[in-house]
Amino acid sequence: SLSGQKVSYIAEYAQQDLKTENGDDFSMPYYFIEAATKIDGATIKLGHEILGSDDGNSGFETPLGTVHLFNGWTDQFVLGTPVDGLTDSYLLVTGKAGPGKMTLAYHKFSDATSNGIGNYGSEFNAAYAMKFGKKYAMVKYATYDSDGFGVDTDKLWVMFGTKF
């Protein structure tokens, strides 16, 4: 039973208005909602983010943000939000696994002009990290399955680091 289960949530809204040098005016909304809970030491997050569009003419931009952290690790949207916007519905699970920490995420991407009907693709992310005193190691994998936006992409990272 989940009665008594603690759930945290975040809800955000923003409006981005842009006037170009040639006099075009664009207005794009941004919506974000995320719910999180902990079950047996694992944190589970379910989220829905919409970087809106001005009728397919311009998409909500985050020029100082990192899409790698928020919109999948294969960086399909690193060059900017598509003009039809971006909807990212995701499930994220993190928790202790053996001597390290495991992160798993699934993203379903679509445009923002068709109420989520237009499909961009989906992505699965997995990472495992361990600390050894002042050293750490991480293996990170991401796979993107295109349904019309970008191309199928697989990426693998193997990282080692230390603190001084």
C-alpha positions as CSV (number, residue, x, y, z in Angstrom):
1,S,0.0,0.0,0.0
2,L,1.2,3.5,-0.8
3,S,-0.9,5.2,1.9
4,G,1.4,7.4,3.9
5,Q,3.9,7.6,1.0
6,K,5.5,11.0,0.8
7,V,5.4,12.6,-2.6
8,S,7.2,15.9,-3.5
9,Y,6.3,17.9,-6.6
10,I,7.6,20.8,-8.6
11,A,5.4,22.9,-11.0
12,E,6.8,25.7,-13.2
13,Y,5.5,28.1,-15.8
14,A,7.2,30.7,-17.9
15,Q,6.5,32.8,-21.0
16,Q,9.2,33.7,-23.4
17,D,8.6,36.7,-25.7
18,L,11.1,37.4,-28.5
19,K,11.3,40.2,-30.9
20,T,13.7,39.7,-33.8
21,E,15.7,42.4,-35.5
22,N,13.4,42.2,-38.5
23,G,10.4,42.9,-36.4
24,D,8.9,39.4,-35.9
25,D,7.3,38.8,-32.5
26,F,7.2,35.4,-31.0
27,S,5.7,34.1,-27.8
28,M,6.4,30.7,-26.4
29,P,5.2,29.1,-23.2
30,Y,7.1,26.7,-20.9
31,Y,5.5,24.2,-18.5
32,F,7.2,21.7,-16.2
33,I,5.7,19.4,-13.6
34,E,7.5,16.6,-11.7
35,A,6.5,14.3,-8.9
36,A,9.0,12.3,-6.8
37,T,8.9,9.7,-4.1
38,K,11.3,7.3,-2.4
39,I,10.6,3.6,-2.3
40,D,13.0,1.2,-0.6
41,G,15.9,3.8,-0.9
42,A,15.3,4.5,-4.6
43,T,14.1,7.9,-5.8
44,I,11.5,7.8,-8.5
45,K,10.6,10.8,-10.5
46,L,7.9,11.2,-13.1
47,G,8.0,14.4,-15.1
48,H,6.5,16.3,-18.1
49,E,8.2,19.3,-19.6
50,I,7.0,21.4,-22.5
51,L,9.3,23.9,-24.2
52,G,6.5,25.5,-26.2
53,S,6.2,26.9,-29.8
54,D,4.7,30.0,-31.4
55,D,2.6,28.1,-33.9
56,G,5.6,26.3,-35.3
57,N,7.5,29.5,-36.0
58,S,9.9,29.5,-33.0
59,G,10.6,27.2,-30.1
60,F,11.2,28.2,-26.4
61,E,15.0,28.6,-26.0
62,T,17.3,27.9,-23.1
63,P,20.6,29.4,-24.4
64,L,22.3,29.2,-21.0
65,G,20.9,25.8,-20.0
66,T,22.2,22.3,-20.5
67,V,19.9,20.0,-22.4
68,H,22.2,17.1,-21.5
69,L,21.0,17.1,-18.0
70,F,17.3,17.5,-18.8
71,N,16.5,16.3,-22.3
72,G,18.4,13.1,-22.6
73,W,22.1,12.2,-22.7
74,T,22.4,11.7,-26.5
75,D,22.0,15.5,-26.9
76,Q,19.5,15.4,-29.7
77,F,18.3,18.9,-28.8
78,V,21.7,20.5,-28.1
79,L,21.4,22.9,-31.1
80,G,18.2,24.4,-29.7
81,T,14.5,23.7,-29.3
82,P,12.9,22.7,-32.6
83,V,10.5,25.4,-34.0
84,D,7.6,23.1,-33.2
85,G,8.7,23.0,-29.5
86,L,9.6,20.0,-27.4
87,T,7.6,17.8,-25.1
88,D,9.7,15.5,-22.8
89,S,7.8,13.0,-20.7
90,Y,10.1,11.0,-18.5
91,L,10.6,8.5,-15.7
92,L,13.8,8.7,-13.7
93,V,15.0,6.2,-11.0
94,T,18.1,6.6,-8.9
95,G,19.4,4.6,-6.0
96,K,22.1,2.7,-4.4
97,A,23.1,-0.5,-6.2
98,G,25.9,-2.5,-4.6
99,P,28.8,-0.2,-3.7
100,G,27.7,2.5,-6.1
101,K,24.8,4.5,-7.4
102,M,22.6,3.6,-10.4
103,T,20.6,6.0,-12.5
104,L,18.0,4.9,-15.1
105,A,15.8,7.2,-17.2
106,Y,13.3,6.8,-20.1
107,H,12.3,9.9,-22.2
108,K,9.5,10.1,-24.7
109,F,9.9,13.2,-26.9
110,S,7.3,14.8,-29.2
111,D,6.6,18.3,-30.5
112,A,4.7,20.9,-28.6
113,T,2.3,22.0,-31.3
114,S,0.3,18.8,-31.6
115,N,-0.5,18.2,-27.9
116,G,2.1,15.4,-27.8
117,I,0.8,13.6,-30.8
118,G,3.7,14.4,-33.1
119,N,6.5,11.9,-32.2
120,Y,10.2,12.8,-32.2
121,G,11.5,9.6,-30.6
122,S,12.4,8.0,-27.3
123,E,15.6,7.6,-25.3
124,F,16.9,5.3,-22.6
125,N,19.7,6.4,-20.2
126,A,21.7,4.3,-17.7
127,A,24.6,5.2,-15.5
128,Y,26.5,3.5,-12.7
129,A,29.0,5.4,-10.5
130,M,31.3,4.4,-7.6
131,K,33.5,6.3,-5.2
132,F,36.9,5.0,-3.9
133,G,38.0,7.6,-1.3
134,K,39.0,10.6,-3.4
135,K,38.6,8.7,-6.7
136,Y,35.5,7.8,-8.7
137,A,34.5,5.8,-11.7
138,M,31.4,6.1,-13.9
139,V,30.0,4.2,-16.8
140,K,27.2,6.0,-18.7
141,Y,25.1,4.8,-21.7
142,A,22.4,6.4,-23.7
143,T,20.4,5.2,-26.7
144,Y,18.0,7.3,-28.8
145,D,15.4,5.8,-31.1
146,S,14.3,8.3,-33.7
147,D,10.7,8.5,-34.9
148,G,11.3,11.4,-37.2
149,F,13.6,13.8,-35.4
150,G,17.4,13.3,-35.5
151,V,18.9,9.9,-36.1
152,D,19.2,6.8,-34.0
153,T,22.1,7.4,-31.6
154,D,24.1,5.3,-29.1
155,K,26.7,6.9,-26.8
156,L,28.9,5.3,-24.1
157,W,31.1,7.1,-21.6
158,V,33.7,5.6,-19.3
159,M,35.0,8.2,-16.8
160,F,37.6,8.2,-14.0
161,G,38.3,11.1,-11.8
162,T,40.0,12.2,-8.6
163,K,39.9,15.1,-6.2
164,F,43.1,17.0,-5.2
